Amino acid sequence: MTPKPKLLYAVHPPLRTQGGVSVLAREFITRFSQQFQVYLLSNDLPDDLRGDEIYPCLSGHIFTPNPQRLRYIFRTKEIAEEINEHQIDLVHFHSGFYCWGNLVPGFSLPGKLRKLGIPSMWTTHSGLRLMEGFSNPHLPILLKAPLFVGVWLGKLDQIRNTRFEIQVSRNALDKLKRCWFPVASHCLHIYHSRIDSRFDRHVARNQSILNVGYISFQKRQELL
């Protein structure tokens, strides 16, 4: 019998937060575990996962420190080698925009994985705010701007080493392509909804939950 392909789902924040990303991760793991060997890379403590209902669906778990911290750049090579030991076929990063070591050129986890021959894709779960998420939010813009030059290069390097950078918002995709134009061909849009993007709002349809989460313009909740 041919062994099932191995998928690694790299998620931040961890499953234990029970937020929107965690819900999607659980759904992903449950459904894909029927056809693939699904592994999880997260900040969840191993003991917490063992008591979780999702645990039987996992083929393995790799613990990682908080991947949004700058010092994570010193761990990406080590984490990549551990992923390689599991002979993973594909890694899917589902996280914030600045994460997994991409704050500094040459240190992103996707870059380290590519050197080992492991392909990866990236989905950003939040709105794209270029000047937020890589430094103290209260830092004056005059100090943030010089920092952004290095961050821009780090993100560029990460996208270049990622098969696809997926945005769930058309607005975020357009902004991403404009800012990181050298790697625009790696950037994709996947409509993040249960309804088709071309739906006719005047056609009667069965009642269903269309949106769950906090109020955000990025989710176009005013259309509902």
DRENTOR-481626 format. One record per residue: x, y negated, z negated of N, C-alpha, C in turn; residue number from 1; residue in three letters. Coordinates in steps of 0.05 Angstrom, whole numbers. Example, Ala and Ser with C-alpha at 12.3 -4.5 7.8 and 13.67 -1.06 7.14 Angstrom:
<recs>
+--------+---------+--------+---------+----------+--------+--------+---------+--------+-----+------+
! n_east ! n_north !   n_up ! ca_east ! ca_north !  ca_up ! c_east ! c_north !   c_up ! seq ! type !
+--------+---------+--------+---------+----------+--------+--------+---------+--------+-----+------+
!    264 !     114 !   -156 !     246 !       90 !   -156 !    264 !      66 !   -156 !   1 !  ala !
!    257 !      45 !   -142 !     273 !       21 !   -143 !    258 !      -1 !   -157 !   2 !  ser !
+--------+---------+--------+---------+----------+--------+--------+---------+--------+-----+------+
</recs>
This chain:
<recs>
+--------+---------+--------+---------+----------+--------+--------+---------+--------+-----+------+
! n_east ! n_north !   n_up ! ca_east ! ca_north !  ca_up ! c_east ! c_north !   c_up ! seq ! type !
+--------+---------+--------+---------+----------+--------+--------+---------+--------+-----+------+
!     17 !      24 !      0 !       0 !        0 !      0 !     18 !     -25 !      0 !   1 !  met !
!     11 !     -44 !     18 !      26 !      -69 !     19 !     21 !     -86 !     -6 !   2 !  thr !
!     42 !     -95 !    -20 !      38 !     -111 !    -44 !     25 !    -138 !    -38 !   3 !  pro !
!      9 !    -148 !    -56 !      -4 !     -173 !    -52 !     16 !    -196 !    -53 !   4 !  lys !
!     13 !    -216 !    -36 !      31 !     -240 !    -36 !     29 !    -253 !    -64 !   5 !  pro !
!     51 !    -267 !    -71 !      52 !     -280 !    -97 !     50 !    -310 !    -94 !   6 !  lys !
!     30 !    -321 !   -107 !      25 !     -350 !   -107 !     30 !    -361 !   -135 !   7 !  leu !
!     44 !    -384 !   -136 !      48 !     -397 !   -162 !     33 !    -424 !   -162 !   8 !  leu !
!     16 !    -427 !   -182 !       1 !     -452 !   -185 !     14 !    -468 !   -207 !   9 !  tyr !
!     26 !    -491 !   -199 !      40 !     -509 !   -217 !     21 !    -531 !   -225 !  10 !  ala !
!     13 !    -533 !   -250 !      -8 !     -552 !   -257 !      1 !    -570 !   -280 !  11 !  val !
!     -6 !    -595 !   -277 !      -2 !     -615 !   -298 !    -26 !    -634 !   -297 !  12 !  his !
!    -41 !    -638 !   -319 !     -36 !     -629 !   -346 !    -42 !    -599 !   -350 !  13 !  pro !
!    -35 !    -588 !   -374 !     -38 !     -560 !   -379 !    -68 !    -552 !   -380 !  14 !  pro !
!    -73 !    -526 !   -378 !    -100 !     -515 !   -378 !   -115 !    -522 !   -404 !  15 !  leu !
!   -100 !    -523 !   -426 !    -113 !     -527 !   -452 !   -127 !    -554 !   -455 !  16 !  arg !
!   -121 !    -573 !   -438 !    -133 !     -599 !   -439 !   -162 !    -599 !   -431 !  17 !  thr !
!   -170 !    -578 !   -415 !    -198 !     -575 !   -406 !   -208 !    -599 !   -390 !  18 !  gln !
!   -190 !    -612 !   -376 !    -198 !     -634 !   -358 !   -205 !    -624 !   -330 !  19 !  gly !
!   -209 !    -643 !   -311 !    -217 !     -635 !   -285 !   -197 !    -618 !   -271 !  20 !  gly !
!   -171 !    -624 !   -274 !    -150 !     -608 !   -261 !   -151 !    -579 !   -273 !  21 !  val !
!   -155 !    -577 !   -299 !    -155 !     -551 !   -312 !   -178 !    -534 !   -301 !  22 !  ser !
!   -201 !    -547 !   -297 !    -225 !     -533 !   -287 !   -219 !    -522 !   -259 !  23 !  val !
!   -206 !    -539 !   -242 !    -199 !     -530 !   -215 !   -179 !    -507 !   -216 !  24 !  leu !
!   -159 !    -509 !   -234 !    -139 !     -489 !   -236 !   -151 !    -462 !   -244 !  25 !  ala !
!   -170 !    -463 !   -263 !    -183 !     -438 !   -271 !   -198 !    -425 !   -248 !  26 !  arg !
!   -212 !    -442 !   -233 !    -227 !     -432 !   -210 !   -208 !    -420 !   -189 !  27 !  glu !
!   -186 !    -434 !   -184 !    -166 !     -424 !   -165 !   -155 !    -397 !   -174 !  28 !  phe !
!   -147 !    -395 !   -199 !    -135 !     -370 !   -209 !   -155 !    -347 !   -208 !  29 !  ile !
!   -180 !    -352 !   -216 !    -200 !     -331 !   -216 !   -206 !    -321 !   -188 !  30 !  thr !
!   -210 !    -339 !   -169 !    -217 !     -330 !   -142 !   -194 !    -318 !   -127 !  31 !  arg !
!   -171 !    -330 !   -129 !    -148 !     -321 !   -113 !   -135 !    -296 !   -125 !  32 !  phe !
!   -140 !    -290 !   -150 !    -128 !     -266 !   -162 !   -139 !    -241 !   -150 !  33 !  ser !
!   -161 !    -243 !   -136 !    -173 !     -219 !   -123 !   -157 !    -211 !    -98 !  34 !  gln !
!   -143 !    -230 !    -86 !    -128 !     -224 !    -61 !    -98 !    -228 !    -64 !  35 !  gln !
!    -89 !    -243 !    -85 !     -61 !     -249 !    -89 !    -53 !    -243 !   -118 !  36 !  phe !
!    -27 !    -241 !   -121 !     -16 !     -241 !   -148 !    -11 !    -271 !   -156 !  37 !  gln !
!    -26 !    -281 !   -175 !     -26 !     -309 !   -182 !    -10 !    -314 !   -207 !  38 !  val !
!     10 !    -331 !   -205 !      27 !     -339 !   -228 !     20 !    -368 !   -235 !  39 !  tyr !
!     26 !    -375 !   -259 !      20 !     -402 !   -269 !     46 !    -415 !   -280 !  40 !  leu !
!     51 !    -440 !   -271 !      72 !     -456 !   -282 !     59 !    -479 !   -297 !  41 !  leu !
!     62 !    -480 !   -323 !      48 !     -501 !   -338 !     61 !    -506 !   -365 !  42 !  ser !
!     51 !    -526 !   -378 !      61 !     -534 !   -405 !     45 !    -520 !   -427 !  43 !  asn !
!     29 !    -500 !   -420 !      14 !     -485 !   -440 !     32 !    -466 !   -455 !  44 !  asp !
!     28 !    -464 !   -481 !      44 !     -446 !   -497 !     35 !    -417 !   -491 !  45 !  leu !
!     54 !    -399 !   -489 !      47 !     -371 !   -483 !     26 !    -359 !   -501 !  46 !  pro !
!     27 !    -365 !   -527 !       8 !     -354 !   -546 !    -20 !    -364 !   -541 !  47 !  asp !
!    -23 !    -390 !   -532 !     -49 !     -401 !   -525 !    -61 !    -387 !   -501 !  48 !  asp !
!    -44 !    -381 !   -481 !     -54 !     -368 !   -457 !    -63 !    -340 !   -462 !  49 !  leu !
!    -49 !    -326 !   -480 !     -57 !     -298 !   -485 !    -85 !    -296 !   -496 !  50 !  arg !
!    -94 !    -317 !   -510 !    -121 !     -316 !   -520 !   -142 !    -329 !   -502 !  51 !  gly !
!   -133 !    -337 !   -478 !    -150 !     -351 !   -459 !   -164 !    -330 !   -441 !  52 !  asp !
!   -189 !    -336 !   -433 !    -204 !     -318 !   -416 !   -192 !    -315 !   -388 !  53 !  glu !
!   -175 !    -334 !   -381 !    -162 !     -333 !   -354 !   -138 !    -314 !   -354 !  54 !  ile !
!   -128 !    -307 !   -377 !    -103 !     -292 !   -378 !   -103 !    -266 !   -362 !  55 !  tyr !
!   -125 !    -250 !   -363 !    -124 !     -225 !   -347 !   -121 !    -229 !   -317 !  56 !  pro !
!   -127 !    -253 !   -307 !    -125 !     -258 !   -279 !    -97 !    -266 !   -270 !  57 !  cys !
!    -79 !    -271 !   -290 !     -52 !     -280 !   -284 !    -33 !    -256 !   -282 !  58 !  leu !
!    -15 !    -258 !   -262 !       6 !     -237 !   -259 !     30 !    -246 !   -275 !  59 !  ser !
!     31 !    -271 !   -283 !      54 !     -281 !   -299 !     51 !    -310 !   -305 !  60 !  gly !
!     66 !    -320 !   -325 !      66 !     -348 !   -332 !     94 !    -358 !   -338 !  61 !  his !
!    100 !    -381 !   -327 !     126 !     -394 !   -332 !    121 !    -419 !   -347 !  62 !  ile !
!    133 !    -421 !   -371 !     129 !     -446 !   -387 !    148 !    -467 !   -377 !  63 !  phe !
!    138 !    -492 !   -377 !     154 !     -515 !   -369 !    151 !    -538 !   -388 !  64 !  thr !
!    172 !    -554 !   -393 !     168 !     -578 !   -409 !    151 !    -598 !   -393 !  65 !  pro !
!    143 !    -619 !   -405 !     126 !     -639 !   -391 !    140 !    -649 !   -366 !  66 !  asn !
!    128 !    -642 !   -342 !     142 !     -649 !   -317 !    140 !    -678 !   -309 !  67 !  pro !
!    126 !    -695 !   -325 !     125 !     -723 !   -318 !    147 !    -740 !   -331 !  68 !  gln !
!    162 !    -727 !   -348 !     184 !     -741 !   -362 !    208 !    -743 !   -343 !  69 !  arg !
!    223 !    -766 !   -346 !     246 !     -770 !   -329 !    267 !    -748 !   -334 !  70 !  leu !
!    270 !    -740 !   -359 !     291 !     -720 !   -365 !    285 !    -692 !   -353 !  71 !  arg !
!    261 !    -689 !   -341 !     255 !     -664 !   -328 !    274 !    -658 !   -304 !  72 !  tyr !
!    286 !    -679 !   -294 !     305 !     -675 !   -271 !    327 !    -656 !   -278 !  73 !  ile !
!    334 !    -653 !   -304 !     355 !     -636 !   -312 !    346 !    -607 !   -315 !  74 !  phe !
!    320 !    -602 !   -311 !     309 !     -575 !   -314 !    300 !    -563 !   -287 !  75 !  arg !
!    299 !    -579 !   -266 !     287 !     -569 !   -241 !    302 !    -545 !   -229 !  76 !  thr !
!    329 !    -546 !   -230 !     344 !     -524 !   -219 !    339 !    -499 !   -234 !  77 !  lys !
!    338 !    -501 !   -261 !     334 !     -478 !   -278 !    306 !    -466 !   -273 !  78 !  glu !
!    285 !    -483 !   -271 !     258 !     -474 !   -267 !    256 !    -461 !   -239 !  79 !  ile !
!    269 !    -473 !   -219 !     268 !     -462 !   -192 !    280 !    -434 !   -191 !  80 !  ala !
!    302 !    -430 !   -205 !     315 !     -403 !   -206 !    297 !    -383 !   -220 !  81 !  glu !
!    283 !    -392 !   -240 !     264 !     -373 !   -254 !    241 !    -366 !   -236 !  82 !  glu !
!    231 !    -385 !   -220 !     210 !     -380 !   -201 !    220 !    -360 !   -180 !  83 !  ile !
!    244 !    -363 !   -171 !     256 !     -346 !   -151 !    259 !    -317 !   -161 !  84 !  asn !
!    264 !    -314 !   -187 !     266 !     -287 !   -199 !    240 !    -272 !   -197 !  85 !  glu !
!    218 !    -286 !   -196 !     192 !     -273 !   -193 !    185 !    -267 !   -164 !  86 !  his !
!    202 !    -276 !   -145 !     198 !     -271 !   -117 !    172 !    -283 !   -107 !  87 !  gln !
!    167 !    -308 !   -115 !     143 !     -323 !   -107 !    143 !    -329 !    -78 !  88 !  ile !
!    120 !    -326 !    -64 !     118 !     -332 !    -35 !    110 !    -361 !    -29 !  89 !  asp !
!     95 !    -373 !    -47 !      85 !     -400 !    -42 !     79 !    -414 !    -69 !  90 !  leu !
!     87 !    -439 !    -72 !      81 !     -454 !    -96 !     62 !    -477 !    -89 !  91 !  val !
!     41 !    -481 !   -104 !      23 !     -503 !   -101 !     24 !    -521 !   -125 !  92 !  his !
!     34 !    -545 !   -121 !      35 !     -565 !   -143 !      9 !    -580 !   -144 !  93 !  phe !
!     -4 !    -581 !   -167 !     -29 !     -596 !   -170 !    -24 !    -614 !   -194 !  94 !  his !
!    -19 !    -640 !   -189 !     -11 !     -657 !   -211 !    -13 !    -686 !   -203 !  95 !  ser !
!     -1 !    -703 !   -219 !       0 !     -731 !   -213 !     20 !    -737 !   -190 !  96 !  gly !
!     21 !    -762 !   -182 !      37 !     -769 !   -159 !     67 !    -768 !   -164 !  97 !  phe !
!     75 !    -779 !   -188 !     103 !     -779 !   -196 !    107 !    -757 !   -217 !  98 !  tyr !
!    119 !    -735 !   -209 !     119 !     -711 !   -227 !    139 !    -691 !   -217 !  99 !  cys !
!    146 !    -671 !   -233 !     162 !     -649 !   -225 !    190 !    -658 !   -215 ! 100 !  trp !
!    201 !    -678 !   -227 !     229 !     -687 !   -221 !    232 !    -704 !   -197 ! 101 !  gly !
!    210 !    -715 !   -185 !     212 !     -731 !   -161 !    218 !    -760 !   -166 ! 102 !  asn !
!    225 !    -768 !   -190 !     231 !     -795 !   -196 !    260 !    -803 !   -187 ! 103 !  leu !
!    276 !    -782 !   -182 !     304 !     -787 !   -174 !    310 !    -770 !   -149 ! 104 !  val !
!    322 !    -782 !   -128 !     328 !     -768 !   -104 !    345 !    -743 !   -109 ! 105 !  pro !
!    338 !    -720 !    -97 !     354 !     -696 !    -99 !    348 !    -679 !   -123 ! 106 !  gly !
!    328 !    -687 !   -140 !     323 !     -671 !   -164 !    295 !    -660 !   -165 ! 107 !  phe !
!    279 !    -664 !   -145 !     251 !     -654 !   -146 !    251 !    -623 !   -146 ! 108 !  ser !
!    231 !    -612 !   -160 !     228 !     -583 !   -160 !    222 !    -572 !   -132 ! 109 !  leu !
!    205 !    -584 !   -115 !     202 !     -574 !    -88 !    228 !    -573 !    -72 ! 110 !  pro !
!    246 !    -593 !    -77 !     271 !     -593 !    -63 !    289 !    -569 !    -72 ! 111 !  gly !
!    289 !    -564 !    -97 !     305 !     -541 !   -108 !    293 !    -515 !    -97 ! 112 !  lys !
!    267 !    -513 !    -95 !     254 !     -489 !    -85 !    260 !    -484 !    -56 ! 113 !  leu !
!    260 !    -506 !    -40 !     266 !     -503 !    -12 !    294 !    -492 !     -7 ! 114 !  arg !
!    313 !    -500 !    -23 !     340 !     -490 !    -20 !    341 !    -460 !    -25 ! 115 !  lys !
!    321 !    -450 !    -41 !     320 !     -421 !    -46 !    302 !    -406 !    -26 ! 116 !  leu !
!    291 !    -421 !     -7 !     274 !     -409 !     13 !    245 !    -406 !      5 ! 117 !  gly !
!    236 !    -421 !    -16 !     209 !     -418 !    -25 !    193 !    -443 !    -17 ! 118 !  ile !
!    172 !    -440 !      0 !     157 !     -463 !     10 !    137 !    -472 !    -12 ! 119 !  pro !
!    130 !    -498 !    -10 !     111 !     -509 !    -30 !     93 !    -530 !    -17 ! 120 !  ser !
!     71 !    -535 !    -29 !      52 !     -556 !    -21 !     44 !    -571 !    -46 ! 121 !  met !
!     34 !    -596 !    -43 !      29 !     -614 !    -65 !      2 !    -627 !    -62 ! 122 !  trp !
!    -14 !    -626 !    -83 !     -40 !     -640 !    -84 !    -40 !    -660 !   -106 ! 123 !  thr !
!    -45 !    -685 !   -100 !     -46 !     -706 !   -121 !    -75 !    -708 !   -131 ! 124 !  thr !
!    -79 !    -705 !   -157 !    -106 !     -704 !   -168 !   -116 !    -731 !   -177 ! 125 !  his !
!   -100 !    -752 !   -175 !    -109 !     -778 !   -185 !   -106 !    -799 !   -162 ! 126 !  ser !
!   -117 !    -822 !   -167 !    -115 !     -844 !   -147 !    -86 !    -852 !   -144 ! 127 !  gly !
!    -79 !    -861 !   -120 !     -51 !     -869 !   -115 !    -46 !    -898 !   -122 ! 128 !  leu !
!    -32 !    -903 !   -144 !     -24 !     -929 !   -152 !      6 !    -931 !   -151 ! 129 !  arg !
!     17 !    -944 !   -131 !      45 !     -943 !   -126 !     63 !    -951 !   -149 ! 130 !  leu !
!     55 !    -972 !   -164 !      72 !     -983 !   -184 !     66 !    -972 !   -212 ! 131 !  met !
!     50 !    -951 !   -214 !      43 !     -939 !   -240 !     51 !    -910 !   -241 ! 132 !  glu !
!     58 !    -901 !   -265 !      64 !     -873 !   -269 !     93 !    -865 !   -270 ! 133 !  gly !
!    111 !    -884 !   -265 !     140 !     -878 !   -265 !    155 !    -894 !   -286 ! 134 !  phe !
!    142 !    -912 !   -301 !     155 !     -928 !   -321 !    135 !    -936 !   -342 ! 135 !  ser !
!    144 !    -951 !   -362 !     127 !     -961 !   -383 !    106 !    -979 !   -369 ! 136 !  asn !
!     80 !    -974 !   -374 !      59 !     -989 !   -361 !     59 !   -1019 !   -367 ! 137 !  pro !
!     72 !   -1026 !   -390 !      73 !    -1054 !   -398 !     98 !   -1068 !   -388 ! 138 !  his !
!    114 !   -1054 !   -373 !     139 !    -1066 !   -362 !    131 !   -1088 !   -341 ! 139 !  leu !
!    143 !   -1111 !   -343 !     138 !    -1133 !   -323 !    144 !   -1123 !   -295 ! 140 !  pro !
!    129 !   -1133 !   -275 !     132 !    -1126 !   -247 !    160 !   -1132 !   -237 ! 141 !  ile !
!    173 !   -1153 !   -248 !     200 !    -1160 !   -239 !    220 !   -1138 !   -246 ! 142 !  leu !
!    214 !   -1123 !   -267 !     232 !    -1101 !   -275 !    223 !   -1075 !   -261 ! 143 !  leu !
!    198 !   -1072 !   -256 !     188 !    -1048 !   -243 !    197 !   -1047 !   -214 ! 144 !  lys !
!    198 !   -1069 !   -200 !     205 !    -1070 !   -172 !    232 !   -1057 !   -166 ! 145 !  ala !
!    253 !   -1065 !   -180 !     279 !    -1052 !   -175 !    279 !   -1022 !   -180 ! 146 !  pro !
!    264 !   -1013 !   -201 !     262 !     -985 !   -207 !    248 !    -970 !   -185 ! 147 !  leu !
!    228 !    -983 !   -172 !     212 !     -970 !   -151 !    229 !    -962 !   -127 ! 148 !  phe !
!    251 !    -976 !   -122 !     269 !     -969 !   -100 !    279 !    -940 !   -103 ! 149 !  val !
!    289 !    -934 !   -127 !     298 !     -907 !   -132 !    275 !    -886 !   -132 ! 150 !  gly !
!    252 !    -895 !   -143 !     229 !     -877 !   -144 !    219 !    -871 !   -115 ! 151 !  val !
!    219 !    -892 !    -98 !     211 !     -889 !    -70 !    228 !    -868 !    -56 ! 152 !  trp !
!    254 !    -869 !    -61 !     272 !     -850 !    -49 !    268 !    -822 !    -60 ! 153 !  leu !
!    262 !    -820 !    -86 !     257 !     -794 !    -99 !    231 !    -781 !    -88 ! 154 !  gly !
!    210 !    -797 !    -85 !     185 !     -787 !    -74 !    188 !    -779 !    -45 ! 155 !  lys !
!    204 !    -795 !    -30 !     209 !     -789 !     -2 !    223 !    -762 !      1 ! 156 !  leu !
!    242 !    -757 !    -16 !     257 !     -732 !    -16 !    238 !    -709 !    -23 ! 157 !  asp !
!    220 !    -713 !    -42 !     202 !     -692 !    -50 !    182 !    -685 !    -27 ! 158 !  gln !
!    171 !    -706 !    -14 !     152 !     -701 !      8 !    166 !    -687 !     31 ! 159 !  ile !
!    191 !    -695 !     36 !     206 !     -683 !     58 !    211 !    -653 !     53 ! 160 !  arg !
!    213 !    -645 !     28 !     218 !     -617 !     21 !    192 !    -602 !     15 ! 161 !  asn !
!    169 !    -615 !     19 !     143 !     -602 !     14 !    130 !    -598 !     41 ! 162 !  thr !
!    118 !    -574 !     46 !     105 !     -569 !     71 !     83 !    -589 !     76 ! 163 !  arg !
!     66 !    -594 !     56 !      44 !     -613 !     58 !     41 !    -629 !     32 ! 164 !  phe !
!     35 !    -654 !     35 !      27 !     -672 !     12 !     -2 !    -678 !     17 ! 165 !  glu !
!    -19 !    -667 !      0 !     -48 !     -669 !      4 !    -60 !    -690 !    -14 ! 166 !  ile !
!    -76 !    -708 !     -2 !     -91 !     -728 !    -17 !   -121 !    -722 !    -14 ! 167 !  gln !
!   -136 !    -725 !    -35 !    -165 !     -720 !    -34 !   -180 !    -745 !    -27 ! 168 !  val !
!   -167 !    -767 !    -25 !    -179 !     -793 !    -19 !   -167 !    -804 !      7 ! 169 !  ser !
!   -185 !    -812 !     26 !    -175 !     -824 !     51 !   -160 !    -850 !     46 ! 170 !  arg !
!   -169 !    -865 !     26 !    -155 !     -890 !     19 !   -127 !    -884 !      9 ! 171 !  asn !
!   -124 !    -863 !     -8 !     -98 !     -856 !    -18 !    -80 !    -845 !      4 ! 172 !  ala !
!    -91 !    -830 !     23 !     -76 !     -819 !     45 !    -64 !    -842 !     62 ! 173 !  leu !
!    -81 !    -861 !     69 !     -72 !     -884 !     85 !    -50 !    -899 !     72 ! 174 !  asp !
!    -53 !    -903 !     46 !     -32 !     -917 !     30 !     -6 !    -902 !     29 ! 175 !  lys !
!     -9 !    -875 !     26 !      15 !     -858 !     25 !     30 !    -859 !     52 ! 176 !  leu !
!     16 !    -857 !     74 !      28 !     -857 !    100 !     42 !    -883 !    106 ! 177 !  lys !
!     30 !    -905 !     97 !      42 !     -931 !    102 !     68 !    -935 !     86 ! 178 !  arg !
!     67 !    -927 !     61 !      90 !     -931 !     44 !    113 !    -912 !     50 ! 179 !  cys !
!    106 !    -886 !     54 !     127 !     -866 !     59 !    125 !    -857 !     89 ! 180 !  trp !
!    126 !    -877 !    106 !     122 !     -873 !    135 !    142 !    -853 !    148 ! 181 !  phe !
!    167 !    -851 !    137 !     185 !     -831 !    150 !    176 !    -802 !    149 ! 182 !  pro !
!    158 !    -796 !    129 !     149 !     -768 !    126 !    118 !    -767 !    128 ! 183 !  val !
!    107 !    -785 !    143 !      77 !     -787 !    146 !     66 !    -761 !    157 ! 184 !  ala !
!     81 !    -746 !    174 !      71 !     -722 !    186 !     67 !    -700 !    165 ! 185 !  ser !
!     78 !    -702 !    142 !      74 !     -683 !    120 !     49 !    -688 !    104 ! 186 !  his !
!     36 !    -711 !    109 !      14 !     -719 !     92 !    -13 !    -712 !    104 ! 187 !  cys !
!    -30 !    -699 !     88 !     -56 !     -690 !     98 !    -79 !    -700 !     80 ! 188 !  leu !
!   -103 !    -699 !     90 !    -127 !     -706 !     75 !   -145 !    -682 !     74 ! 189 !  his !
!   -153 !    -674 !     50 !    -174 !     -653 !     47 !   -197 !    -665 !     32 ! 190 !  ile !
!   -220 !    -667 !     44 !    -243 !     -679 !     32 !   -250 !    -664 !      7 ! 191 !  tyr !
!   -252 !    -678 !    -16 !    -254 !     -665 !    -42 !   -284 !    -667 !    -51 ! 192 !  his !
!   -301 !    -651 !    -39 !    -329 !     -652 !    -46 !   -343 !    -627 !    -36 ! 193 !  ser !
!   -365 !    -621 !    -48 !    -381 !     -598 !    -39 !   -397 !    -605 !    -14 ! 194 !  arg !
!   -400 !    -630 !     -7 !    -416 !     -638 !     16 !   -397 !    -647 !     38 ! 195 !  ile !
!   -406 !    -643 !     63 !    -390 !     -651 !     86 !   -387 !    -681 !     87 ! 196 !  asp !
!   -363 !    -690 !     96 !    -358 !     -719 !     97 !   -375 !    -733 !    117 ! 197 !  ser !
!   -388 !    -719 !    135 !    -405 !     -731 !    156 !   -435 !    -729 !    149 ! 198 !  arg !
!   -442 !    -723 !    123 !    -470 !     -718 !    116 !   -487 !    -743 !    121 ! 199 !  phe !
!   -512 !    -737 !    127 !    -533 !     -758 !    130 !   -547 !    -761 !    104 ! 200 !  asp !
!   -543 !    -785 !     91 !    -554 !     -789 !     65 !   -585 !    -790 !     65 ! 201 !  arg !
!   -597 !    -792 !     88 !    -626 !     -794 !     90 !   -640 !    -767 !     93 ! 202 !  his !
!   -624 !    -746 !     96 !    -635 !     -719 !     99 !   -639 !    -707 !     72 ! 203 !  val !
!   -664 !    -697 !     68 !    -670 !     -684 !     42 !   -654 !    -659 !     38 ! 204 !  ala !
!   -644 !    -654 !     14 !    -628 !     -630 !      9 !   -633 !    -621 !    -20 ! 205 !  arg !
!   -627 !    -596 !    -26 !    -631 !     -586 !    -53 !   -614 !    -601 !    -73 ! 206 !  asn !
!   -625 !    -604 !    -97 !    -611 !     -617 !   -119 !   -586 !    -601 !   -127 ! 207 !  gln !
!   -564 !    -614 !   -131 !    -540 !     -601 !   -140 !   -521 !    -621 !   -153 ! 208 !  ser !
!   -503 !    -611 !   -169 !    -483 !     -629 !   -181 !   -462 !    -636 !   -160 ! 209 !  ile !
!   -459 !    -662 !   -155 !    -441 !     -671 !   -134 !   -415 !    -682 !   -145 ! 210 !  leu !
!   -415 !    -690 !   -171 !    -391 !     -702 !   -182 !   -390 !    -697 !   -212 ! 211 !  asn !
!   -366 !    -690 !   -221 !    -361 !     -686 !   -250 !   -335 !    -700 !   -256 ! 212 !  val !
!   -335 !    -717 !   -276 !    -310 !     -731 !   -284 !   -315 !    -760 !   -292 ! 213 !  gly !
!   -293 !    -774 !   -296 !    -296 !     -802 !   -305 !   -304 !    -820 !   -282 ! 214 !  tyr !
!   -313 !    -844 !   -288 !    -322 !     -863 !   -268 !   -297 !    -874 !   -254 ! 215 !  ile !
!   -297 !    -872 !   -227 !    -274 !     -882 !   -212 !   -282 !    -889 !   -184 ! 216 !  ser !
!   -272 !    -912 !   -175 !    -279 !     -921 !   -148 !   -268 !    -901 !   -127 ! 217 !  phe !
!   -245 !    -888 !   -134 !    -233 !     -869 !   -115 !   -252 !    -846 !   -108 ! 218 !  gln !
!   -271 !    -840 !   -126 !    -290 !     -818 !   -122 !   -315 !    -827 !   -107 ! 219 !  lys !
!   -317 !    -853 !   -101 !    -339 !     -864 !    -86 !   -366 !    -856 !    -99 ! 220 !  arg !
!   -368 !    -859 !   -125 !    -392 !     -851 !   -139 !   -415 !    -869 !   -133 ! 221 !  gln !
!   -410 !    -893 !   -122 !    -432 !     -911 !   -115 !   -449 !    -899 !    -93 ! 222 !  glu !
!   -438 !    -881 !    -77 !    -453 !     -868 !    -56 !   -474 !    -848 !    -67 ! 223 !  leu !
!   -470 !    -839 !    -91 !    -488 !     -820 !   -103 !   -513 !    -834 !   -114 ! 224 !  leu !
+--------+---------+--------+---------+----------+--------+--------+---------+--------+-----+------+
</recs>
